[in-house]
Amino acid sequence: MTSWPERPVRYPVVILEIIGESSKPLGVGVEASNVTLRVRIHVFSKSTAQRDAIADEIFRKLEQTQLDITGSALAGLHDFKLLNSFNQDEAGEGGLHRKIIDVSYTFNTTQG
């Protein structure tokens, strides 16, 4: 999902959230720029084992596809970085378990 669910959901749920962008020009008098995109990945589950397994699978897939010609390289994304990863669980027996993963990519815009 790319937004918080407004309807009942079945767990596990993964939500992607853009948490920041920054850009810098590629040179003087050039319209193109280098953009850094920060993405937050929320993994919700009813069990910590499932939450951790899904989060690990997501990280491995992002890390492996950064150089894959059919993956992020094809989309022009590069410099994949893991910025942060932490757990944020709800208390209680029926509470949800959440892992939050912050990553970043960079890409170059084109003149146009």
C-alpha positions as CSV (number, residue, x, y, z in Angstrom):
1,M,0.0,0.0,0.0
2,T,1.1,3.6,-0.5
3,S,-1.2,5.1,2.2
4,W,-2.6,4.2,5.5
5,P,-5.5,1.7,5.2
6,E,-9.0,3.2,5.6
7,R,-10.7,-0.2,5.5
8,P,-10.2,-3.4,7.5
9,V,-7.1,-5.2,6.4
10,R,-5.6,-8.7,6.7
11,Y,-2.1,-8.8,8.1
12,P,0.7,-8.7,7.2
13,V,0.6,-5.3,5.6
14,V,3.4,-3.3,4.0
15,I,3.1,0.5,3.5
16,L,5.5,2.7,1.6
17,E,5.8,6.3,2.5
18,I,8.0,9.0,0.9
19,I,9.5,10.9,3.8
20,G,11.8,13.4,2.1
21,E,13.4,14.6,-1.0
22,S,16.4,16.8,-1.7
23,S,18.1,17.9,-4.8
24,K,21.3,19.7,-6.0
25,P,22.2,21.0,-9.4
26,L,24.5,18.9,-11.5
27,G,26.4,22.0,-12.6
28,V,26.3,25.7,-13.2
29,G,23.8,26.7,-15.8
30,V,22.4,23.1,-16.0
31,E,18.7,22.4,-15.4
32,A,19.4,18.7,-14.5
33,S,19.8,17.8,-10.8
34,N,20.7,15.0,-8.5
35,V,17.8,14.0,-6.4
36,T,17.9,12.0,-3.1
37,L,14.6,10.3,-2.3
38,R,14.0,8.9,1.2
39,V,11.4,6.2,1.6
40,R,10.0,4.7,4.8
41,I,8.7,1.1,4.7
42,H,6.3,0.0,7.4
43,V,5.9,-3.7,7.9
44,F,2.9,-4.7,10.1
45,S,2.2,-8.2,11.3
46,K,0.6,-10.1,14.1
47,S,3.8,-12.0,14.9
48,T,7.4,-10.7,15.3
49,A,8.8,-13.7,13.4
50,Q,6.6,-12.9,10.4
51,R,7.4,-9.2,10.6
52,D,11.1,-9.8,10.7
53,A,11.0,-12.3,7.9
54,I,9.1,-9.9,5.6
55,A,11.4,-7.0,6.5
56,D,14.5,-9.0,5.8
57,E,13.1,-10.2,2.5
58,I,12.2,-6.6,1.5
59,F,15.7,-5.4,2.4
60,R,17.4,-8.2,0.5
61,K,15.3,-7.6,-2.6
62,L,16.1,-3.9,-2.6
63,E,19.8,-4.5,-2.0
64,Q,20.0,-7.1,-4.7
65,T,18.0,-5.2,-7.4
66,Q,20.0,-2.0,-7.1
67,L,22.5,-3.3,-9.6
68,D,20.1,-5.5,-11.6
69,I,19.5,-4.2,-15.1
70,T,15.8,-5.1,-14.7
71,G,15.6,-3.6,-11.2
72,S,16.3,-0.2,-9.8
73,A,19.2,0.4,-12.2
74,L,16.7,0.3,-15.1
75,A,14.5,2.9,-13.3
76,G,17.6,5.1,-13.0
77,L,17.8,4.7,-9.2
78,H,21.2,4.2,-7.7
79,D,23.1,4.6,-4.4
80,F,20.7,2.5,-2.3
81,K,21.3,3.1,1.4
82,L,19.8,1.7,4.5
83,L,19.3,4.7,6.8
84,N,17.5,3.2,9.8
85,S,15.6,0.2,10.9
86,F,13.7,-0.2,14.2
87,N,10.8,-2.0,15.8
88,Q,7.7,-0.2,17.1
89,D,5.3,-2.7,18.6
90,E,1.9,-2.2,20.3
91,A,1.5,-3.4,23.8
92,G,-0.8,-6.2,24.7
93,E,-1.5,-9.8,23.6
94,G,-3.4,-8.8,20.4
95,G,-1.0,-5.9,19.5
96,L,0.5,-5.4,16.1
97,H,4.2,-5.7,15.5
98,R,5.7,-3.1,13.2
99,K,9.2,-2.7,11.8
100,I,10.1,0.6,10.2
101,I,12.8,0.7,7.6
102,D,14.2,4.0,6.2
103,V,16.1,3.8,2.8
104,S,17.2,6.2,0.2
105,Y,17.9,6.2,-3.5
106,T,19.4,8.9,-5.7
107,F,18.6,9.6,-9.4
108,N,19.4,12.3,-11.9
109,T,16.7,14.4,-13.5
110,T,17.1,15.3,-17.2
111,Q,17.1,18.6,-18.8
112,G,13.9,19.3,-20.6
